[in-house]
Amino acid sequence: ALKAANAYRKGLSIFNDSTAILRVAYGVAAAALVYVVKIPSQGYWEMPQPIYTGAINGIWEAANGNAVITELTP
């Protein structure tokens, strides 16, 4: 799990501070074939409009590094 559901979410960005690809999924557990976006190593992604307010999940191709997540709320 990267972020819990938040009905007040106005925006979300993720920086993949890892040497491996990060796959991000809305609601369900991310997997090799289940994801919304693949963020490359040292890559940055901003959630497009309309903002999804459910849970955000992720999985790396290899377990190393971190996801730096910024969530905007009122």
TORMILUM-589382 format. One line per 5 residues: number of its first residue (from 1); their letters; for each residue x negated, y, z of N, C-alpha, C, CB. Coordinates in pm, whole numbers. Last residue first. Glycine has a CB too. Layout:
<rs>
NUM = a = X/Y/Z/X/Y/Z/X/Y/Z/X/Y/Z; ...
</rs>
This chain:
<rs>
74 = ptlet = 712/1972/122/744/2110/159/693/2149/296/893/2131/154; 419/1796/3/552/1798/65/583/1942/103/559/1703/192; 195/1610/-186/252/1742/-162/393/1729/-108/251/1827/-292; -77/1409/-116/68/1412/-133/119/1550/-98/138/1304/-44; -363/1273/-238/-306/1397/-190/-157/1394/-220/-375/1522/-255
69 = ivang = -603/1023/-182/-465/1055/-220/-423/1186/-157/-368/941/-178; -857/839/-291/-836/966/-221/-702/1018/-271/-955/1071/-247; -935/511/-244/-847/599/-320/-828/724/-234/-708/531/-355; -1267/363/-239/-1145/413/-179/-1060/487/-281/-1177/504/-62; -1491/76/-260/-1453/216/-271/-1318/245/-207/-1451/257/-415
64 = naaew = -1401/-242/-381/-1507/-153/-335/-1461/-8/-353/-1639/-178/-413; -1295/-519/-506/-1273/-447/-381/-1397/-369/-339/-1234/-544/-271; -1196/-494/-843/-1294/-544/-746/-1278/-459/-621/-1442/-537/-803; -968/-389/-945/-1023/-507/-1012/-1130/-572/-926/-1081/-469/-1150; -729/-294/-692/-853/-273/-766/-894/-402/-836/-966/-224/-672
59 = ignia = -398/-181/-666/-490/-294/-659/-612/-262/-743/-421/-426/-706; -125/-15/-493/-239/-22/-583/-320/-148/-563/-328/99/-564; 190/160/-459/98/50/-429/-15/47/-530/173/-85/-429; 419/370/-310/314/364/-413/216/255/-370/241/505/-431; 774/394/-254/641/348/-214/547/341/-335/650/210/-145
54 = gtyip = 950/680/-401/939/549/-337/795/517/-299/993/440/-429; 971/909/-549/963/923/-403/954/790/-328/1083/999/-354; 837/1051/-837/887/927/-777/867/937/-626/815/801/-836; 918/1345/-1002/835/1283/-898/907/1162/-840/801/1386/-787; 970/1342/-1355/1018/1368/-1220/938/1288/-1119/1167/1334/-1208
49 = qpmew = 630/1455/-1369/769/1483/-1334/859/1384/-1407/809/1630/-1369; 344/1242/-1289/423/1330/-1375/563/1354/-1317/434/1270/-1516; 77/1248/-1062/209/1192/-1092/288/1290/-1178/285/1159/-962; -251/1256/-1180/-143/1330/-1115/-11/1270/-1158/-149/1482/-1151; -570/1112/-1136/-436/1101/-1194/-339/1183/-1112/-389/954/-1201
44 = ygqsp = -913/1052/-1212/-813/1132/-1140/-680/1120/-1212/-857/1282/-1129; -1197/829/-1169/-1090/894/-1245/-989/960/-1154/-1021/793/-1333; -1396/667/-1073/-1416/812/-1062/-1312/892/-1141/-1557/849/-1110; -1283/413/-1285/-1378/451/-1182/-1403/602/-1189/-1510/373/-1197; -946/481/-1408/-1083/431/-1418/-1168/475/-1299/-1148/479/-1549
39 = ikvvy = -632/373/-1335/-721/485/-1310/-864/432/-1315/-690/556/-1172; -349/282/-1503/-482/234/-1467/-572/356/-1452/-540/132/-1574; -4/289/-1410/-122/356/-1464/-249/284/-1417/-125/505/-1422; 184/103/-1334/228/221/-1408/111/287/-1478/297/321/-1314; 188/-260/-1337/137/-130/-1294/193/-20/-1382/-17/-127/-1298
34 = vlaaa = 123/-574/-1368/233/-496/-1311/176/-366/-1256/307/-576/-1199; -89/-731/-1439/7/-698/-1545/125/-615/-1496/58/-824/-1608; -238/-740/-1201/-308/-726/-1329/-214/-684/-1441/-377/-856/-1366; -34/-543/-974/-102/-667/-1016/-165/-642/-1152/-2/-788/-1021; 121/-389/-690/50/-379/-817/-20/-512/-846/-53/-263/-815
29 = avgya = 438/-448/-553/293/-468/-540/229/-462/-678/261/-603/-470; 679/-186/-630/635/-325/-615/486/-332/-595/676/-409/-738; 679/116/-620/771/25/-552/719/-115/-527/892/15/-629; 468/162/-892/577/222/-814/660/111/-751/666/314/-904; 115/105/-897/252/65/-927/350/141/-839/269/-87/-909
24 = vrlia = -208/126/-1035/-110/185/-945/29/145/-991/-124/339/-939; -532/-5/-1038/-399/-11/-1099/-298/35/-995/-366/-157/-1151; -856/105/-1076/-745/97/-982/-615/96/-1061/-748/217/-880; -1173/-30/-1164/-1044/26/-1208/-940/4/-1099/-999/-39/-1342; -1464/38/-956/-1370/-52/-1024/-1243/22/-1065/-1334/-172/-934
19 = tsdnf = -1608/199/-800/-1673/161/-925/-1582/70/-1008/-1807/92/-897; -1422/476/-658/-1465/337/-661/-1539/312/-792/-1345/240/-644; -1216/676/-606/-1355/687/-562/-1415/547/-547/-1366/767/-428; -979/797/-784/-1033/663/-763/-1183/673/-734/-1007/573/-886; -743/1015/-665/-879/1009/-719/-934/871/-684/-970/1124/-662
14 = islgk = -411/1105/-721/-501/1001/-674/-635/1016/-744/-442/860/-699; -133/1305/-615/-250/1283/-701/-339/1179/-636/-328/1416/-725; 199/1417/-617/103/1320/-567/-11/1309/-666/169/1182/-542; 486/1608/-506/376/1580/-597/281/1481/-533/302/1708/-637; 686/1612/-326/696/1709/-436/587/1688/-540/689/1851/-383
9 = ryana = 864/1408/-104/746/1419/-190/775/1515/-307/703/1280/-243; 1074/1349/61/1036/1490/50/915/1512/-41/1008/1545/187; 1098/1077/81/1204/1148/9/1170/1295/-14/1335/1138/86; 861/851/51/878/982/113/978/1062/30/741/1058/125; 708/533/108/815/613/47/829/744/124/950/534/45
4 = akla = 351/533/162/487/491/195/586/579/119/513/498/348; 74/464/-46/157/564/22/295/505/46/166/696/-61; -59/216/-92/-134/342/-97/-59/454/-24/-160/383/-243; -85/-119/0/0/0/0/-89/124/0/96/0/123
</rs>
